Amino acid sequence: MITRRTLLSAAPSLVLAADERPMSKRVFLRSPQPGTAVWCYAYYASAKGRDLISIEQRISRSDTIDVAYLRRSRDNGRTWSDPQPVTTGEKRPGGTWRLHLRFGFVDPRSRKLLEFWNEGILPTDDPLEGLRQWNIRYRLDARTHDLLHEGAEYTPEHPLPGVWRGKNCAMIGDQACSALAGRNGGILLPVSLTPIDAQGRLYNPGGGYTYHDAAVLHGRYERGRYLWRMSERVAGDPQLTTRGMVEPTLGWLRGRRLLMIMRGSNDRQTVLPARRWAAISTDGGFTFSKPQPWTFSNGQPFYSPSACSQLLPHSSGRLFWLGNITSENPRGNRPRYPFWLGEVDLDSGLLRQDSLRKIDDLRPGEDPILMLSNFYAREDRQTREIVLHMSRLFAHPDNWQGDAYEYRIPVL
């Protein structure tokens, strides 16, 4: 049984890079101006072929997108169309409407492209108001849809079990929280949920910046539309992770088991060890085991800050993980470096320490405020490389800086 005491006594060893195969890195898109950082990433827009869509998002404050741009490539990213602007904020009755683009995913069975985002009206334009206002929406066949649970009782005001607009929300945590193809067809979409108490107020038993549960939305295509069902909630122990279970990511293991890796936090309780958390489903993603600290395959624990991570299936049959691992215990979100790539053991569902490769880190002379996070990775269909889109972000209170980079990591 995992307890607060056993977690505190578990001391992780230092992680060491084991694989030094050549890797390339280039600026994908430069920051447009001082005080503005840029995130940029690309995903495939069809079931086969070289058609890519790129999303550029410009940011000058936390959890807010100033403006976004879409580009398209027909040649696997060698050339791109001119940018097309996407409005991400405007004044409306009730406050400021905000939109956060996430990613596109092609359902292998229906061959339909779904493009997802979070959307909501924030009364005073405080990003934390999104915890009561975000709704998940998506585009299918050039039409926009609210993501609603199947059943007549579900509406945009009550989209999912236990979620009511104005009280709490469901949201896609980050670009790295990408969808996954189901074993029996359809789509698995990992989401974060803000829980509420018996009085209908936001529930934050951990006392951190925010508090979340995780879940999986199961989508299946029938007669020109998608029907959605929600899994059980995956809840954390607030005595062990002060922000609950945040920004889940999914990957398949052997034996038709589904692995969920989640962001935890020791925000405001930095005596706690900062961990990744893992849960496993044996029924395709409807019920999950109790979350446990994710470890190396030899059982050794490791430290990881409160930041998104991504499980990435590869055509070789391997499952990779991308995220932050630190040699010392982080304090909440920081430090968000170094950034690593590793392989998941498909039997145990644990991270193989001997596979770890350091992708990027703080450089000599750089400001320790650096964040290597808010990324997105995909497999290149032509080269089979892992293509990582990540910005080297310096989020000063009054001066955000950061160019968007593309890393190409060979998989042999």
Secondary structure, DSSP 8 states (H G I E B T S, - for coil): ---HHHHHH--------------EEEEEE--SBTBBEEEEEEEE-SSSSS-EEEEEEEESBTTB-SEEEEEEESSTTSS----EEE--EEEETTEEEEEEEEEEEE-TTT--EEEEEEEEEETT--GGGHHHH-EEEEEETTEEEE--BSSTT-BTTB-BTTB-TTT--EE---TTS--EE-TTSSEEEEEEE--B-TTS-B--TT-SS--BEEEEEEEEEETTEEEEEE---B---TTT-TTBSEEEEEEEEGGGEEEEEEE---TT-TTS---EEEEEESSSSSS----EE-BBTTS-B-B--S---EEEE-TTS-EEEEEE-BSS--BTTB-B--EEEEEE-TTT--EEEEEEEEEE---TT--TTEE--S-EEEE-TTT--EEEEEE-EEEETTEEE--EEEEEE---
